[in-house]
């Protein structure tokens, strides 16, 4: 069995059955992929760019996994808290109505 992760299509599938595995659609899955990639490529020092969903993953990685060798973190078009973002959107809607 081979599991294929594709951030381009948001699919996690099992090969050869092409069975979708939604229980792997977690931040932990994607952070573990980053950890495995860094290890495989022997990337001891990196400048990490997180854009959109990747920015949230980068924050999770930095804050909860204590990685070494992060030279810089660049966040682009991301948010640090979905609940804070949602509450601010509701506040702005009430303000403009």
C-alpha positions in Angstrom: 0.0 0.0 0.0 1.2 3.5 -0.9 -0.4 6.7 0.4 -0.1 9.7 -1.8 -0.5 13.2 -0.3 -1.4 16.0 -2.8 -1.7 19.5 -1.5 -2.6 20.6 -5.1 -5.8 18.6 -5.0 -6.3 18.3 -1.2 -6.4 14.5 -1.6 -5.0 11.8 0.5 -5.4 8.5 -1.4 -4.3 5.0 -1.1 -2.7 3.4 -4.1 -3.7 1.2 -6.0 -7.3 1.4 -4.8 -7.5 5.2 -5.0 -9.5 5.1 -1.7 -9.7 8.6 -0.2 -8.5 8.7 3.4 -10.0 11.8 5.0 -8.7 11.0 8.5 -5.3 11.9 7.3 -6.5 15.5 6.4 -5.0 16.9 9.5 -2.3 19.6 10.2 -0.2 16.8 11.9 -0.1 14.9 8.6 1.2 17.9 6.7 3.7 19.0 9.4 5.0 15.4 9.5 5.5 15.6 5.7 7.5 18.7 6.2 9.6 17.0 8.9 10.2 14.0 6.7 11.1 16.2 3.7 13.6 18.2 5.7 15.1 15.0 7.0 15.2 13.3 3.5 16.9 16.3 1.9 19.1 16.9 4.9 17.9 20.5 5.2 19.4 21.5 8.5 18.9 25.2 7.9 15.9 26.6 6.0 14.1 29.8 5.3 10.5 28.7 5.7 7.7 30.3 3.6 4.1 29.6 4.4 1.4 30.9 2.1 -2.3 30.7 3.0 -2.9 27.2 4.5 0.9 26.7 4.5 1.3 29.7 6.7 -1.0 28.2 9.3 1.0 24.9 9.0 4.3 26.8 9.4 3.0 28.5 12.6 1.9 25.1 13.9 5.3 23.6 13.1 7.2 26.5 14.7 5.0 26.7 17.8 4.4 23.0 18.6 7.3 21.0 17.1 10.3 23.2 18.2 12.2 22.7 15.0 15.9 23.6 14.8 17.6 25.4 11.9 14.8 27.8 11.0 16.7 30.8 9.8 13.6 32.9 9.0 9.8 32.5 8.7 7.9 34.3 6.0 4.1 34.3 6.3 2.1 35.4 3.3 -1.7 35.7 3.0 -2.3 33.6 6.1 -4.0 34.0 9.4 -2.8 33.0 12.8 -6.2 32.2 14.3 -9.3 31.1 12.4 -11.6 31.8 15.3 -10.2 35.3 15.8 -10.6 35.9 12.0 -14.2 34.7 12.1 -15.1 36.9 15.1 -13.5 39.9 13.4 -15.4 39.3 10.2 -18.7 39.2 12.1 -17.7 42.4 13.9 -16.9 44.2 10.7 -20.2 43.0 9.1 -22.2 44.4 12.1 -20.2 47.7 11.9 -21.0 48.2 8.2 -24.7 47.3 8.4 
